[in-house]
Amino acid sequence: MNVRCGSRKSSTITQLMHVFTHHPSWQALGQVALLFGVIWWMYSGYVWLTNEVAPNSSTRRTWLLVGMFAFFVLAMAIQDAFHGTGIAFGVGYVLVTAVHTALFASAGGVSATIAIKRIAPLNALAAVLVLAGGFVHDWAQYLCWGLAFAVQVVSPYLVDTRDFVIRASHFCERHGLVVIVAIGESIVAIGTGLAGEKITPQLIATVALGLCLAYVLWWAYFGVDDERGEHALAAIPDRERSRPAVHAYGYSLYPLLIGIVVTAAGIQMNIAHGNEAASVAAAAALSGGVSLYFVGQFFFRWTLQLPRPWARLLAAGAVAATIPIGIYWVSWAQLAAIVTVAYVAVIADDLVTLRAGQHGTYI
């Protein structure tokens, strides 16, 4: 399942990045947020599914393959979902939701079956709204998909989800996999932005800064937080685990992953023009994406009561302050400032962790 989940999420991240870079604007950001929001909710739903229903039979693997195909249809339809492929997006989403509900209801344990019967009507309502959005245009489409996302966001508060079984190790590992894949896409964005460009020392230096930024984003989450998050979730009693799991790995990772998408778009728009001033949209995407990533980490730490959530909020503000550097000077200087600020923030946080006698897998 690692390869399957990674592949479908990889293509999704790439297509979302293209939505923003094609016409960088607040409208494009809103489109990315809506499209990724409804997809992210059901991807996370499949993590809950495989947490309970192991793919250990031919029937289950076949249905998961159908679900994977439906996610692939979603990914293919993303780029023009607001301009012509909305119906395909809606049909794919309905199929994703149907497979998820059917597998949960038929193959889950007694408690999971009870839980999915409670939440399935809300998932179905969201799927119908997504499908309806494919048949309309302009404000009506935004309304349908916005309502679908809203239904998903509030659904854990409308039903009792305590009957879902959360196995912390599998649950955290699958969500962490998405973060890794998304960061990998930011590296792909570097290569995409260099197509046809002449190799110069300045370009090589800018590429090095872009790779450093991808690394520091990985380090910020996987240096300590990934492992500590798993331990914190595992320490919560089984019947009380579902709500913190939704908050930390559903709500909190949403802005974090949107941040990676926007950062990747900013890198792609800036990487080949590092010695020039950036447009407002490109500079805001580059710094704003990293800031959003740190905001997501703030909520992740705060939700699981991990140490120093405020440190990530300070990092977010410091990174956002680098936007004028790209607009009024040059792109490479903004990128260098972001890398410096992010490194200082992460290293300082790690030093405090070590002095407290704690450590993670990578520190």
C-alpha positions in Angstrom: 0.0 0.0 0.0 2.9 2.4 0.5 3.6 2.6 -3.3 -0.1 3.0 -4.1 -0.8 5.8 -1.6 2.4 7.6 -2.5 1.8 7.4 -6.3 -1.7 8.8 -6.2 -0.8 11.5 -3.7 2.3 12.4 -5.7 0.3 13.1 -8.9 -2.3 15.1 -6.8 0.4 17.4 -5.4 1.9 18.0 -8.8 -1.5 18.8 -10.4 -2.4 21.2 -7.5 0.9 22.9 -8.0 0.1 23.5 -11.6 -3.3 25.0 -10.8 -1.5 27.7 -8.8 1.4 28.3 -11.1 -0.8 28.6 -14.2 -2.5 31.8 -12.9 -1.0 32.6 -9.5 -3.7 34.6 -7.5 -5.9 34.4 -4.5 -8.5 32.7 -6.6 -6.0 30.0 -7.6 -5.1 29.6 -4.0 -8.8 29.2 -3.1 -9.1 26.5 -5.8 -6.1 24.6 -4.5 -7.5 24.8 -1.0 -10.9 23.5 -2.0 -9.7 20.7 -4.3 -7.0 19.5 -1.9 -9.4 19.8 1.0 -12.0 17.3 -0.3 -9.3 15.0 -1.6 -7.3 15.1 1.6 -10.4 14.2 3.7 -11.0 11.0 1.7 -7.3 10.1 1.5 -7.1 10.4 5.3 -10.3 8.3 5.3 -8.5 5.6 3.5 -5.8 5.7 6.2 -8.5 5.1 8.8 -9.8 2.3 6.5 -6.5 0.4 6.2 -5.9 1.0 9.9 -8.9 -1.2 10.5 -9.2 -3.3 7.3 -5.9 -5.0 6.3 -5.5 -5.6 2.6 -5.0 -9.3 3.2 -7.3 -10.9 0.7 -7.8 -10.7 -3.0 -11.2 -9.1 -2.7 -10.0 -6.4 -0.4 -6.9 -5.7 -2.6 -9.1 -5.5 -5.7 -11.5 -3.0 -4.1 -8.5 -0.9 -2.9 -7.2 -1.0 -6.5 -10.5 0.4 -7.7 -10.2 3.1 -5.0 -6.7 3.8 -6.3 -8.0 4.2 -9.8 -10.6 6.6 -8.6 -8.0 8.7 -6.9 -6.0 8.7 -10.2 -9.1 10.0 -12.0 -9.3 12.8 -9.4 -5.7 13.7 -10.0 -6.1 13.8 -13.7 -9.1 16.0 -13.4 -7.6 18.5 -11.0 -5.9 20.9 -13.3 -9.0 21.9 -15.2 -11.6 20.9 -12.6 -13.0 24.5 -12.6 -12.9 24.8 -16.4 -14.2 21.6 -17.9 -13.2 18.4 -16.1 -15.4 18.9 -13.0 -17.7 16.1 -13.9 -14.8 13.6 -14.1 -13.6 15.0 -10.7 -17.1 14.4 -9.2 -17.5 10.9 -10.6 -14.1 9.9 -9.3 -14.9 11.3 -5.9 -18.2 9.4 -5.7 -16.3 6.2 -6.5 -13.6 6.9 -3.9 -16.3 7.5 -1.3 -18.4 4.4 -2.3 -15.4 2.1 -2.1 -14.4 3.5 1.2 -17.8 3.1 2.8 -18.4 -0.4 1.3 -15.1 -1.8 2.5 -15.5 -0.3 6.0 -19.0 -1.6 6.4 -18.3 -5.1 5.0 -14.8 -5.9 6.3 -14.4 -3.7 9.4 -14.8 -4.9 12.9 -18.0 -4.6 14.9 -17.1 -1.2 16.3 -15.8 0.2 13.0 -19.0 -0.9 11.3 -21.1 1.0 13.8 -18.9 4.1 13.4 -18.9 4.1 9.6 -22.7 3.7 9.5 -22.9 7.0 11.5 -20.5 8.9 9.3 -21.3 7.4 5.9 -24.4 9.6 5.3 -22.3 12.7 5.8 -19.5 11.4 3.4 -22.3 10.6 0.9 -23.7 14.1 1.2 -20.2 15.5 0.6 -19.7 13.2 -2.5 -23.1 14.3 -3.9 -22.1 18.0 -3.5 -18.8 17.4 -5.2 -20.6 15.6 -8.1 -23.1 18.4 -8.3 -20.3 20.9 -8.5 -19.0 19.2 -11.6 -22.2 20.1 -13.5 -22.3 23.8 -12.6 -19.9 26.7 -13.1 -18.6 29.9 -11.5 -20.0 30.7 -8.0 -22.3 27.7 -8.0 -19.3 25.4 -8.4 -17.4 27.1 -5.6 -20.5 26.9 -3.4 -21.0 23.1 -4.0 -17.4 22.2 -3.4 -17.1 24.6 -0.5 -20.2 23.1 1.2 -18.8 19.6 0.6 -15.6 20.5 2.3 -17.5 22.1 5.2 -19.5 18.9 5.6 -16.3 17.0 5.9 -14.7 19.4 8.3 -17.7 19.4 10.8 -18.6 15.7 10.4 -16.4 14.5 13.3 -18.4 16.9 15.6 -21.8 15.7 14.3 -21.3 12.0 15.0 -19.6 9.8 17.6 -16.4 8.5 16.1 -15.1 6.8 19.2 -15.8 3.3 17.8 -13.1 3.8 15.2 -9.9 1.9 16.1 -6.7 3.9 15.8 -3.5 2.0 15.7 -1.0 4.8 16.2 2.0 3.3 14.5 0.2 2.6 11.1 -1.9 5.7 11.3 1.0 8.1 11.9 3.3 6.4 9.4 0.7 6.7 6.6 0.2 10.4 7.2 3.9 10.9 7.4 4.3 9.3 4.1 2.1 12.0 2.5 4.4 14.7 4.0 7.5 13.0 2.6 5.9 12.6 -0.9 4.8 16.3 -0.9 8.3 17.5 0.1 9.6 15.3 -2.7 7.3 17.1 -5.1 9.0 20.4 -4.1 12.2 18.9 -5.3 10.6 17.9 -8.6 9.4 21.5 -9.0 13.0 22.6 -8.9 13.8 20.4 -11.9 10.7 21.4 -13.7 11.5 25.1 -13.3 15.0 24.6 -14.9 13.7 23.1 -18.2 15.8 24.7 -21.0 17.8 27.0 -18.8 21.5 27.6 -19.2 23.6 26.2 -16.4 25.4 29.0 -14.6 27.1 29.3 -11.1 24.2 31.5 -10.0 21.7 28.9 -11.1 23.5 26.1 -9.3 23.6 28.2 -6.1 19.9 28.9 -6.4 19.2 25.2 -6.9 21.3 24.3 -3.9 19.2 26.8 -1.8 16.0 25.2 -3.1 17.2 21.7 -2.1 18.2 23.1 1.4 14.7 24.4 1.8 13.2 21.0 1.0 15.6 19.4 3.5 14.8 21.9 6.3 11.0 21.3 5.8 11.6 17.5 6.1 13.8 18.0 9.2 11.3 20.3 10.9 8.7 17.6 10.9 10.6 14.3 10.9 13.5 15.4 13.2 11.3 15.1 16.3 7.6 15.8 15.7 6.8 12.7 13.7 8.0 10.3 16.4 6.7 12.4 19.3 3.3 12.7 17.7 3.1 8.9 17.4 4.0 8.4 21.0 1.5 11.1 22.1 -1.3 9.5 20.1 -0.5 6.0 21.4 -0.6 7.2 25.0 -4.3 8.3 24.6 -6.8 5.7 25.6 -8.3 3.8 22.7 -11.9 5.2 23.0 -10.6 8.8 23.2 -8.1 8.6 20.4 -10.2 9.4 17.4 -10.8 13.1 18.1 -7.1 14.0 18.7 -6.2 11.9 15.6 -8.6 14.0 13.5 -7.3 17.2 14.9 -3.6 16.4 14.6 -3.5 14.4 11.4 -6.6 15.7 9.6 -7.0 19.4 10.4 -3.4 20.3 11.3 -1.7 18.5 8.4 -4.1 20.2 5.9 -2.4 23.7 6.1 1.0 22.0 6.4 0.5 20.2 3.1 -1.1 23.2 1.4 2.0 25.1 2.5 4.2 22.5 0.7 2.1 22.8 -2.5 2.4 26.6 -2.5 6.1 26.5 -1.6 6.7 24.1 -4.5 4.8 26.5 -6.8 6.9 29.4 -5.5 10.1 27.5 -6.2 9.0 26.7 -9.7 8.2 30.3 -10.4 11.4 31.7 -9.0 14.1 29.1 -9.5 15.1 30.1 -13.1 14.9 33.8 -12.3 16.9 33.9 -9.2 18.9 37.0 -10.2 15.7 39.0 -10.8 13.1 40.6 -8.6 10.2 38.3 -8.0 6.6 39.2 -8.7 4.4 39.7 -5.7 2.6 36.4 -6.3 5.9 34.5 -6.6 7.5 36.0 -3.6 4.3 35.6 -1.5 4.0 31.9 -2.6 7.6 31.1 -1.7 7.6 32.7 1.8 3.9 32.2 2.5 4.0 28.5 1.7 6.8 27.9 4.2 5.0 30.0 6.8 1.8 28.0 6.3 3.9 24.8 6.8 5.0 26.1 10.2 1.5 27.2 11.1 0.4 23.6 10.4 3.2 22.3 12.7 2.0 24.8 15.4 -1.5 23.2 15.3 0.0 19.7 15.2 2.1 20.3 18.3 -0.7 22.2 20.1 -3.3 19.5 19.4 -1.1 16.7 20.7 0.3 18.8 23.6 3.9 18.5 22.2 6.6 20.9 23.6 6.9 24.5 22.2 4.1 24.9 19.6 4.7 28.6 19.9 8.2 28.2 18.4 6.7 27.2 15.1 4.4 30.1 15.1 7.3 32.5 15.6 9.1 30.7 12.7 6.1 31.3 10.5 6.1 35.0 11.2 9.8 35.3 10.7 9.6 33.6 7.3 6.7 35.7 6.2 8.8 38.8 6.9 11.1 37.8 4.0 8.6 38.5 1.3 9.8 42.1 0.6 13.3 40.8 -0.1 12.2 39.0 -3.2 10.0 41.8 -4.4 12.4 44.7 -3.9 15.7 42.9 -4.4 16.2 39.4 -6.0 14.7 36.0 -5.7 17.8 34.2 -4.7 18.3 36.5 -1.7 14.7 35.8 -0.5 15.3 32.1 -0.9 18.5 32.4 1.1 16.8 34.4 3.8 14.0 31.8 4.1 16.5 28.9 4.4 18.5 30.8 7.0 15.5 31.7 9.1 14.0 28.2 8.9 17.3 26.5 9.7 17.8 28.8 12.7 14.3 28.1 14.0 14.6 24.3 13.6 18.1 24.1 15.1 17.2 26.3 18.0 14.2 24.1 18.8 16.3 21.0 18.5 18.9 22.4 20.9 16.3 23.1 23.5 15.0 19.5 23.0 18.5 18.1 23.5 19.2 20.2 26.6 16.0 18.9 28.1 17.4 15.4 27.8 15.1 14.4 24.9 15.9 13.3 21.4 14.3 12.0 18.3 15.3 9.6 15.6 17.3 12.2 13.7 18.7 14.3 16.5 
